[in-house]
Amino acid sequence: MDTALLIWDRLVSWTGIFTKIIRDRYPKLTSALLINLHQLFGTKLSFSTAYHPQADGLAQRMIQTLEDRFRMVFAYGLELKDCDGFTHVLCTLLPEIEIKYKKSIHASTK
């Protein structure tokens, strides 16, 4: 449970959590750590069925969307000046991209 609390303190407090997580039945994803994390977060855990095309497609769509956003952000290099002349180091924008993605409404999760 100590590792789960550390993850809660260092990761979830920065990024937020999901209320429901759908995953496959891969044995490594049912470890004691992950069970403790689900209990600590209060998330509802749902398992997808084998070869479930909607669940597989959902993950692939998420990966493609994030790749597209990262490609747009890093097309300008690692630094970007705004209209006020302030220089942004783009790697510091990654948490913001992640949070905006998680909060956005997706066609498959309406």
N, C-alpha and C positions, 0 to 999 in steps of 0.2 A: 504494500500500500504506500510505502515511502516514495517509490518511483512515480506512482500515479499522482501523488500530491506535488511532487517536483514538477511534473509535466503540467499540472493544473496551474501552479504558481508561475512558471516560466513561459509557458506557451499559450494556454487558453486565456489567461488574463489579458493577453495582448490581442489575440485574434478572434475570440468568441468561440461558441460551440454550436453544433447542429442539434436540433431537437430530435431528429430521427436519422439513423444511419442504416443504409442498405448495403449489405456486403455478401460475398459468396461464402461458401462453407469451407474455405481453405483452412486447414488445421492450425497453421501458425497464427491466424487471426482470432483464435479462440483461446489465447493464452491467458494465464491468471492476470497479467498486467492489463490486458485489454478489457477483461471482465471487470476488474477494479475501476478502470477508467470510465466504463459505461455506468457503473453504479455511482461513482463520484459525480459525473456530469449529469446524471439523471436522463440520459439519452435512451430513446427507444431503439432497440436493435432488431432489425428485420433481416432475414436471410432471403436472398434471391434463389430461385430454382435453378437447376443446372441448365446451362445453355439458354439462358433467358435473354433474348435479343434486346429488350428494352433496357435492362440493367447494363448490358455490355455497351450498347449504343450511348447511354447516358455518360458513362465514363469516357468513352472516346470523344464525345462532343465536348466535355469539359476540358480535356487535354488539348483539343484543337483550338478552343476559344482562348485558353490561357497562352498557348503558343502564339496565336495571332496578336494578342495584346502585348506580349513581351517583344515580339518582332517589331511592332509599331513603336514601342517605347525606346528600344535600343537601336533603332534605325538612325537616331541622331547622335550616337556615340554614348559615352558614359557620363557626360555632363551636358546640361541644357540651361541656357540663360533665358529667363522670362522677360517680359516687357519692362520690368523695373531694373533689369540688369543683375538680378540675383541668380547665382549659379546653383542649380540643383544637381546633386550627385544622384544619378538615376537609381542606383541600387537601394537608396533610402526610400524610394517610392514603391518598392515591391510589397511591403506590408499593406499599403493603401490599395494597391491593385487587388491583392488577395481579399481584403475586406469588402471592397466594392463588388467583386465577383460573387462572394458569398451572399451578399445582401440583395443582389439583383434577382429579378423574377425570371425564371426559365420556362420555356414552353412545356417541358416535360414534368415540371414540378409545381404547376399552378394548382 
